[in-house]
Amino acid sequence: MTVLVTGAAGFIGFHVAGALLRRGERVVGVDSFDPYYDVGLKEARLGLLAPQPGFTMVRGDLAEPATLDQVLAAHPGVDRIVHLAAQAGVRYSLENPRAYIRANVGGHLEVLEAARALPGLKRMVYASTSSVYGANAKRPYAVTDPVEQPVSLYAATKRADELMSRVYAHLYGIPLVGLRFFTVYGPWGRPDMAYFLFARAISEGRPIRLFGNGTLLRDFTHVDDVVAGVLAALDRPLPWGDGPPHRLYNLGNNRPEPVTKLVALLEQALGRTAIIEPVGMQPGDVEATAADITESARDLGFAPSTPLEIGIPDFVAWYRGRYPA
């Protein structure tokens, strides 16, 4: 049988598709190759996936209703979906809100409709975000915490995805698992993320801006740990309970770190000193993120094992190979 992976040329999608292929799965990837960030990086990821047996890539916009109809008609046998395609980025949602409604709400609806049309669908796993917790003062964040006061449109669209998914699970019995990712980083990462921006600026001798005047805490989670959580959410029997077959889980490192530590590790790995420019908080940002992974550990066997001290040198080794000085 076959796994449909949306956003397969994206950061997490690329790693998930690769992991599925390595264990012998057939994978159909769908990606729009949106130019929000360097399309060349997405093409390079595809260049590693495309030659592998069992992989097919379809270029298409998920928000267009015909896209998945055509994909599923051309590739029968899809029995699982990993939906990772989205318009990412908290700050960009302030500049281009319509892109988030179209991709994250409209696109998610089309994937749910595709799931509803697959009679043999075993499960759909989809990406949510730690941003849904907004400015909750209680930390670490638990999946049972209130999430009705988002502070960015990005977070609001991902919370909408969670609610829509619960409705589809209730109405149609579709088994759905939403994963709230916490600051995922690693090789082949997104160039708009802080660790990537910092690495580039330090390498080029340019200043880096530390939002929140350098006081922010983030639950940095290595992509390898996230992939393990995604596959577990796809594979493991889950305690659905008496309600709709819909579950939410946090995938975080369970170890919040100051952003200043991230900078120090980048300096050490790159062998250069950062030029730091402290600035205030950005609209839509939060002071800290921290994942309570009690449910993820119990139901998914999720046990993140990559501390920042290992993950950042891992990323820098890839970065230097991809962007030699």
C-alpha positions, 0 to 999 in steps of 0.5 A: 500500500501507499502513503500520501505525504503532502509537503514532501519537498518541505523540511519535515516532509522531506525527512518523513518521506525519506524515512518511509522509503527507507523502510520499504513504503511506497510514497506519493509526495505532493508539493506546490513548491511555493516560493515563500523560501528558496525553491532551489532548496526544495528542488535539492531535497526532491533530488534526493528523494526522486531516485529512490524506488517507490517514490513519486512526486506530484507538483500541485496546489492542495487548495485546488479541489481537483489536485488531490482528486487527480493524484488519488485517481492516478495513484490508487492504493493510498491507505495512509496520509501524512499531511505536512503541507502548510504556509509556515511562519508566525511573522509572515502571517502578519504580511500575507494573511490570505496565504495562510487562510488559503493554504492552511485552512483551504488546503487542510479542508481539501485533504480532509475531503480526500481522506473522506473519499478513501474507503480503505484509509487507515489513518491520517496524521497532520501537522499542528504547532506549538503556536496554538498555545498562544501566550499561555502562562502555564508551562509546560504546555499540555494538550489538555490546556486551553488553546482558544486565545492564539496570538498570530493568524498562523496559530489561528489557522492551525487551531482551525485545522484541529477543530475541522479534523475533530469534526471529520472524525466525528462525522465520518469516523476518519482516524486523525492524529494532530501533532503539535510541533515545537521549533523543529530544526536540523539539516535541510531546514527552513531558511526562515527559521532563527537557527538558519538565519543566525548561522548564515549571518554569523558565517557572513559576519553580519549582525543577528537580531535577538528578539525579546532582547535575548530572553526567549526560551524555545523547546528546540526539537531535532527533526530526527526526533520529530520524524520518529514521532510522526511515524509512531503516530502513523503506525501505533494502535492508539487509545481513541476513547469513547469519542471521535477517533481524533487525538492530539500530541505534543512533539517537543524536546521537553527541554526549553533552552534560551535562544542565547544558548543556541547562538553560543552553540552556533558560534562554537560550531562555526568558529566565529563570534556573533554580532548581536543586536538585541531587539524587542518582542515581535507581534505574534511571538511568545516568550517561551515554549515548553512541551509536556510530552506525557501523552506522546511518551505513553501512546507513541513511545516518543522519547526525544534523544537529540540535545541541542549540543548534538543537534546544532553541530549536526545542522552546521555540518550540513550547512557548511556542505550546502553553503561553503564559505 
